[in-house]
């Protein structure tokens, strides 16, 4: 019986060596082609006034370490919209807007703007 246990344990050890996976295999690719961005909203200069939406502004900083961005689009979405209302591109950032990985954005509601 003892030799049967030894044989079983030895065979399990041999099978476990062949069942090991390669730890160097890439399972999650690096996402360098997509926008890796962080948005920081300036609380002192951002306000939404429903009564006069055209006078509302939102200021924020966009940070990205990517150097291969073609453009970054900020898309507006209305929560209670119907299917006939489409999302709109509210703001577009081009690569020239990023200086040292940072772009300063000033968006006045009611208009579309691109930098």
N, C-alpha and C positions, 0 to 999 in steps of 0.2 A: 504494500500500500504506500510506503514511503517513497519507493522508487517511482510509483505512478504519479505522485505529487511532484516529484523532482522533474520527471519527464514533462508533465503538464506545464510547470512553471518555466522550464527551459524552452519549450515550444512557444509559449506565450511571449517570452522575451525575444525570440527570433522573429516572430510575426510582428512584434511592436517595432523592431528596428526597420523592417521593410515598410511599415505603415506610416513612418514619420514624413512630415511634409517639409518642403523647402521653405525655410524662413526668409530667404532672400528674394523670394518671388514677389513681384509687385501685385498687390491685391487691389489697392486703391490708387488710381493714377493721380499725378499732380495736376491740379486745376490751374495751370498758368494761362490758359487761353480765355478764361472767363474773367469777368470783372470781380476783383476782390476789393470791395470798397467798404469804408466805414463812414457813416454820416453823423455829424455832430450839429444839432440845431442850436442856433444862438437864441436863447430864451429871451434876452432883452430886446431883440429886434425882430421877433416873430409874433405875429398876432393875426387872427382870423376874425374879421368883423362881418357878421352875417348881414347887418343892415347896409353896409357899404363894402361889398366884397372886392370892388375895384381898388379900394385903398388899402387892402390887406397885403402884408408882405411876409415872406418867409426867407430868412437868411440862414445859411448853413455852410459848413465846410465839408468837402468830400475828400477823403484820403484814400489813396490807392498806391500799392507798390508795383502794380503791373506797368510795364513800359510798352506793351503792345496793344493798348486800347485803341480802337478805331473811333468809338464814340460811346457815350453813356447817356441813355435816355431815361428820364423820369416820367412815368406814365401815371396819369390821374385816373382814379376810379371812383365813380359815384355809387354809394352804398345802396340807395333805393332806386337804382336805375331800372329801366325796362330793357328788354333785349334789343330794342331799336336804338338805344344810346350806346355808342362805342367808346372805349377807352381812348384818351387823347394823350399825345406826347406833350407834356407841359414844359419840359426843360431839357436841353441837350447840351452835354459837355463834350467838347472836342479835346484831343490830346494836348493841344497848346494851352488849355486852361490849367493844366496840372503843372505847377512849379514846385519842384522838390517833393512831389507826391501829394501835393495839396492844391485843391481848387476852392476858391471862395465864391459862393453862389448867392445871388440876391434875386429872388423871384417875386414879382408883383402879381398877385392873383388877378385873373381876368385877362391875362395876356400870355402869349407863348414867347419864349425867349431861348436863344441859343448862344453859347459862348464859343 
